[in-house]
């Protein structure tokens, strides 16, 4: 087995046999160290004068082993030796290229003299882009999900096919593909050379940056008839004047505007800008969409997961399933968590390698892997690695955004529909998302009067007590108190008579139906002699003294007979 491993690394059979004999023949690692530390005893035994001598050792062994020898501390030999006149630390593929191709020998020798620890990718050649950035789709045909805007016959597909890209605002949660779709539209265009893609971020740029981009776009169009697609990320962060600056250039065709926002455009973008763009809504990705993206990242050897850690990666099916169902449809969260999981797994392999517990992959493709800087060992990502990377389930929640109002609306409507199970679920969603318990308690007080009302007047007492208890305890202890109040309100009888009554009365006041007359004299207070002389309180009948009196009126004359509260009438008992 040791001989086979040495041969697979590119060593000549004679040199491998000599190394095994010198080291006892039981350790590939010791044999490799011997080869690197000694010169071949008979280098020309199998080499004819017209033959190129085989390479004395595999140049990228630092990717295979973490050597603990004095080799890394020894200075390089200044002169070539007679036993190895053509020693060049080249990959196998370089030996097959034309001899006139220049080779970075100095850099290669440095890599040999200072082998990097196992499991660490070559930082001089590796990109440090996150996996989620590297795996962005390059064309709209690679986009996963969002079929409602990318399917056959859709606006975007038709625009790409006809090379008529409109101005668009993409609205959706994070990680659903807003930026990726914008970039892929330009790349998928039938005449890509007619467009230039420019990206700005509303977080870091201002009006001057927009004006500079627009001016450059105008010059480019005059010079080469090339249109500029200006993509503005987080466009909702621009104020009104900054958004106004886009209007004339969109209208005259100087740019094709594309904006991305996670906030409701109706509230955060000005109406003139919305009238010049099509608003396309992106939905959170389904678990099977996220699973497709994760498997694509695992299998892609050029841009995928193996490039992040410098070795092959296997991800267990249950790990992918866990990730795809616990990222709330956010592909960026899923891919970043997968990358962190793979880093954890790679660290485990490196630790086992030092202990001699890791074995290289038998199916390792040396040449292909050298091109991608990937070593022969394999990291296995388990569901425990994924859980460690996520730490906790990702929840799509924004305390000041749409999701905040969506969830409180769901809670309110579930209680109104007397569905205690659904109400407690939405309560849990809000609490796990970090919502303030006192905010929820205030909403429950409102609900107690608006939706329960006179059907169960004690509901208001329950809600107020809930608020006070939450104020005393705080989270996490007050979660049960909130749940109890939510369940009580959901199961309580409902009446919106008071809610409708106050709404109808306010409408009458706003519309001056009764001309907003003054208070009738018999209802006015008369604390002074003058007021009594003016008729204040005159002819007022005191109900406790006259319980059977029904002739006294309380509305202004113009509103007599109006009914605001729809509730069974009855005489009150006064004691």
N, C-alpha and C positions, 0 to 999 in steps of 0.2 A: 504493500500500500504506500509506503514512504517513497519508493522508487517511482510509482505512478504519479504521485503528487509533485515530485521534483520535475519529472518529465513534462507534466502539464503546465508547469511554470516556465518552460522553455529552456531548461538546462540540458546540455549534451548528456547522453547516457553515461559516457566514460567519467565525466566530471561528477555526475550524481552518484555513480557507484563508488568513486574514490572518497566522496564526502561521507557517504553512509558507512564505509569501512572505517574511516578515521573517527567517527563519532559513535560507533557501536551499532548503527543501523536501526535504532528504535525511535528516533525523534526526527521528524521533518524539520522542525525549528532549528535544532542543533546543526543539522546538516546544512541548512541554508546559511546559518551564521558562519559555518566553516568555509563555505564557498566564498562568502563575501570577505572573509578575513584572510584567505590564502590564495596564492596563485596556482593555476593548474600545473601539475608536475610535468606533463607532456602535452603542451598545447597544440603541437603541429602533427600529432600522430595520425590523425585522420583527415588532414587538410592538404590537398594538392596545391601546387604552386598557383594554379589558375582559379582556385576556389576562394570565395570569401569566407574567412573563418566564422564559425557560428558565434553568436553572442555568448559571452562567458556566463552571463546570468540575466535573469529577468529584471528589467530596470525598475519596475514599479512594485517591488516586493514590500515597500513600506505600507502599501495598501493591504497586503496579506497578513503581515506580522508586525507586532510592536517589539522591535529588537531591544534587548537589554545587553548590549555589548559595548566594547570600547571603540567600535567603528565610528559611531557618531561623534566622538570626541577627537578622533585622529585627523590630522590635517591631510588634505589631498596630496597625492604624489605630484610633484611639479613636472616630472618628465615621464613620457610613455615608456613602458618596459618592453623588452624584446619579446617576452612571452605573450604579450597581448598588444601588438602594434596598432591595431585598429579598434581598441576598446572605445565604444561610444555608448553612452547610456541612452539608448533609443528604444521606443516601443517596437514590437514585432512588425507592425505595419510600416514603420519608417524604413526598415531594412529592405522592404520590397519596393520602395519608391526609387525614383531616379536619383543617381548619386549627386546630381547638381543641385538638388533641393537643399537649401540651407537648413541646418538643424541647430536648435538652441542648446549646444552641448554644455555650456557653462551652467545654465539653469538646471539641466538634467543632472549634472554632477552634484549640484547643491542639494537637489532633492534626495539623491542617494546618500550623501554624507549626513544629512539631517532628516532622517525618516520621520514623518509626522505620526502621531499616535493613531492606532487603529480606530476606525469609526469616525475620524474627523475629515470632512471633505476638504479639498484643496480650495482655500479661501481666495486664492488669486484667480481661479478660473470659475468659481461658483457664483451664481447670482444670489443675492440676499433678498430677492423679492419673495413675499409670502406665497405659499402654494395657491391661495385663492386668486392672487394677481397673475401668476404664471398660467393658470388654467382657464383664464377668460376665453370664451368662444371667439374665434377669429372671423366667422361669418354667421349670418342668421340661421344657417342650416345646422350649426353646432349648438345653438341655444336650446336649452332644455326647459320645458314648461312654457307658460304664457301662449298657449295655442290660440287663445281668443284674439290675440293681436298679431300673431305670426303665421297663422294657418293659411292654407290656400284661399285666395280671394280676399284676404284681409287687407286693410289699408296699407300696412307696412310692406307686405309681400308685393302688392300691386305697385307701390311706389318704387321699390327696388327694381322690379321687372321693367318698369317704364322709365327708369332713371329720372324720376321726378320726386325728389325727397322734400316733404313738406316740413314746416316748423312744428315742433312737437314738444309737449311737456309730459315727461314720464312721472307718474305719481304712484308710489307703492312703498311697502315696508323695506327696511334695509335687507340687502342680500338677495333681492329678487331679480336682479339683472338689468337695472336701469342704465348704468354706465356701459355694461357689456353690450346691450342691444344697440345703444347709440353708436358705439364704435363698429360693431359688426355690420350695421346698415351701410356705412360708407365702404367698408371692405367688400361688401356683397354687391355693390352697385355695378351695373353693366359697363359703365365707363368710369372706373375708379379714378382715372387720371384727371378727371374734370373736377374732383373735389379735394379739398384740403381740410383735415380735421384738426381743430384747435380746441384745447381744453382749458377752462378757467374754473376756479373754485371760488364760490361766493364767500367762503370763510376767509380767504387770504387776499382777495383782490378788491379793487374799488372801481369807481367810474373811470379813472384815468386808464386803468388796464383794459377796460372794455373799449374805450375810445381808441386806444392804440391798436387793439385787435381789429376793430372795425375799419380803421384807416388802412391798415395793412391789407385787409380783405378787399377794400375798394381798389387799391392800387393793383393788387394781383388780378382782379377781374378785368381791369382795363388793359393790363399788360398781356395776360395770357388767357383771358376768358375762363378762368378757373374760379369756381365758387368755393366759399369757405363755410364749412359746417362748424358753428361755434357752439360747443357743448359747455353748459354752466352747471356744475354740480352744486347741490344745496342752494338752488336758486331762491328759495323762500327766505334766505338770510339777507337778500338785497332789500333795501328800503324802496319807497315809492319812486324817488328821483332816480335811483339806480336802475330800477325796472323801466322807467320812462325812456332811458337812453337807448333801449333796444327797439323801441317802436318804429322810428323812421327807417332804420336799416333793415328791419324785417320787411317793412312795407315796400321799399324800393328794390328789394331782392339782393342787397349787398351781402347778406349772410343768410344761411339757413340756421335758424335758432333751434337748439335742443336744450331743454332744461330737465333737471332731475330733482325731485323733492319728495321728502317723506311726510310733509305736512299737507293738509287739505288745501288745494289751490284756490278754492273759493274764498278762503279766509286770508291767505298769505300772498297771493299774486293779484296784481291790479287787473281790473276788468278789461282795459284796452289790450293788455298783453295776452290775456286768455282768448280774446276775440280774434287774435292773429295766429293762434296756435291750436292744434288739436291736443286735447288732454287724453292720454292713454293710461288706464289704470292697470297696474301690475299686481297680481295676487301672490300671497305666500306660496312657496313651492310645496307640492305634495311630497310625502315621504318617498314615493317611488321615483320622483324627479331627483331628489337629493341623493338617493342611492345610485342613480345613473351617474351623477357627477362624481361621487366618491369612487366608484369603480373605474371611471375614466381616469381619475388622478392616480389610482394605484397602477393601472396598466400602461400609462403613458411614460415611456422611458426617456423622452427628450425633455419634457416639461414637468413631469409628474413627481410623485412622492419620493421615488428613489433618488432624485436629484437633490432633495433636501437633506438627506442623511448619508449619502455616499454608499449605499448598499441596496440590495434587493429587499423588497418589502412584501410580506404577505399579511393581509388583513382578514381576520376571521369574519364569517358571515354575520355572526351575532353582534360583532362590534359595529359593522356597517349598519345593521338594522337599528341598533341602539342610537347611533349618531343621527340617522335619518329621521327618527321619530322624536328626537329630543332637541332639535334645533329650531323649532317653530317656523319651519319653512325658510330659514335663512341659510343660503348656500355658503356665505362667507364664514359664518360661525362653524358650520359643519367641516369645511375644508381646513380652517385654521386649527380646529380641535383635532382633526385627523393628523395634521402635520406635527402637532405637539405630541400626540400619541405615538407616532412613529419615532420621534426623537427619544421618547422614554424607552421604547423597545430597542432602539439602536444602542442606547446607553447600557441596557441590560446585556446585549450581545457583547459589547466591548468589555464589560466586567467579567463575563463568562470566558471570554477569549484570554484574558490575562490569567485566569485560573485554569486554563487548558480544557474548559468544558465545551467550547464551541467548535463545531466542525464546518468547514467551507461547503458551499453548495456544489454537489456533484455535477449539476447541469450548468455550471457557470460558463458563460461565453466570454473568454478572455479578451478577444479583439474588440467586440462590440462594447464591452464594459469599460475598456480603456478609453474609448472615444467619449464615453459619458461619465468618466471618473467614478465608476461604481466598483466596489470591492466584491469579493467572492462570498461573503457571508450574508446571511439573510435575517432580517428582523421580522418578528411575528407580532403583530398588533392584536391584542386581546381586548375583550370588552372591559376588563379592569383598567387597561391603559386609557381607554376612551373615557371611562368614568372619572379617572384621575385628571384627564385633560379638561373635561367640562366642569368639574367640581360640583356644579349643580345644574339642573335643567335650565336651559335658556328660555326666558319668558319675554314675549313681545309685549312690552308695556311702556307707556310714556306718560308720566304724571301730568304733563301739560299738553299732550297731543290728542290725536283722534282716538287712540286706543283707550285712553283714560275715560273719555266720554262714552265710548262704545260699551265698556264694561259696566259702568255705573248705570247706563241705560238698560243693559241686559239684566242687571240685578233688580232694578225698579220694576221692569215689565214682568219678570218671573214672579215677584211677590204679588204684583197686581193680578196675575193669572193663577194665584194660589198654588204655584208649583214650588214647594219648599225645597225639594231636592235641587232643582236648577238654581234657585236663589242662593243656596249655601255653596254650590259650585262656583258661581260667579263671585261670591264673596271671597272664597278661597283664592281665586285667580287674582283678585285685587290685592289681597294681603300678601301673597307670595311675590307679586310684582313690586311690592314696596309702598303701597298706598298708605297714607296716614289714616289710622283708625278713627280719629276724630272727624275727618271729612266724611267717612262712611256713616258715622253715628249721626252727624247733622242731616245727612240725606234720609236717614231712617225717621228722624223727627218729622221732617217734611212729609214723608210717605204716610206716617201715622195719621196726619190730619187730611191729607189730600185724598188718599185712597181708602182708608178705613173710616175715618171721621166718626160720625154719630152712630154708625153701626156697632162700634165698640169704643166708647170714649176712653176706656182704660189703656188703649193702645198708645195714646200720647204719653201717659205716665210711664209705660214700659220703655218707650224710646228715649225720653228724657233721662230716666234712670240709667239706661244703657250708656248714654253720652257721659254722664257723671262717673260711672264705673270705669269706662275707658280712660277718662281723664286721670282717675286715681291710679290705675294699674299700668296702663300702657301696654305695648306689645312686648313679648308674645302672649302674656297671660290674658289679655282682653279678647283674644280671638273667640273664646267660647261665649263670652258675653254678647259679642256681635252676632254670633251664630244663633244664640237663643232668641235675640230680638228679631232677627231676620225670619226665623221659623215662626215666631208668634205672629208677626205681621202677615206672613204669607198665608197662614191658616185662619186668620181672623176674618169675620164677615166684612164685606166691603160696602162702602157708600161714598159716592162722590157728590152728594147733595150739597155739602158745604162748599166744596171746590167750585161747583157750577154756580152756586149762589153768589159767591164773592166775585166771580168772573163777570156774571151778568150785571151786578150792581156797579162794578167799575166801568163797564161799557156804557151804562146809562150816564154815569158821571162824566166820562170823557166826551160823550156826544151831546151833553147838555139836554137830554130828553126832557127833564123837568125844569129847564132853565136854571138849574142849580139854585133854586129858591132859598130864601133864608129859613131858619128853623121856625116852625109855627110858634106863636107866642105862648101857648099853654105848655109847651115843652121846654121853654127857656128857664134858666136859673134866675132867681130874684133875690140875691143876697142883700140888696140895699133898698132903702125906701123909695128912691127915685125909680129904680127898675120896677118895683111893684106898681108905682103910679103910672108907668108906661105900659102896664098890662102884662109884664113878664110873669109867667106861671099862673096867670088867671084862668080859672075854670079847669085846672088840672085835677084829674081824679086819681087819688092814691089807691092803686090796685089792692094792697093788703087790707085796706078798710072797705073796699067795695069789690070783692072778688067776682061778683056776678055782672059787673058793668062791662058792656061790650061796645058802648057807643063811642068811646074815646079812640081817636085816630092818631097815628104816629108818623105817617109819611107826609111830605109836602102835598098841598092840595092837588098839584098837577100830576102827582104820581099815585094818587089814591087808587087802590085796586091792583097795583103791580105785585106780582109774585116772583120773588127771587129764589127762595128756598122751597124745594119740593120735598116736603116732609109732613107726615100726618100731624094735624094741628090738635091741640088740647089745652085746657086751662091749667095753668100752673098752680100749685098749692103754695100759699105763702103763710109762713108761720113766724 
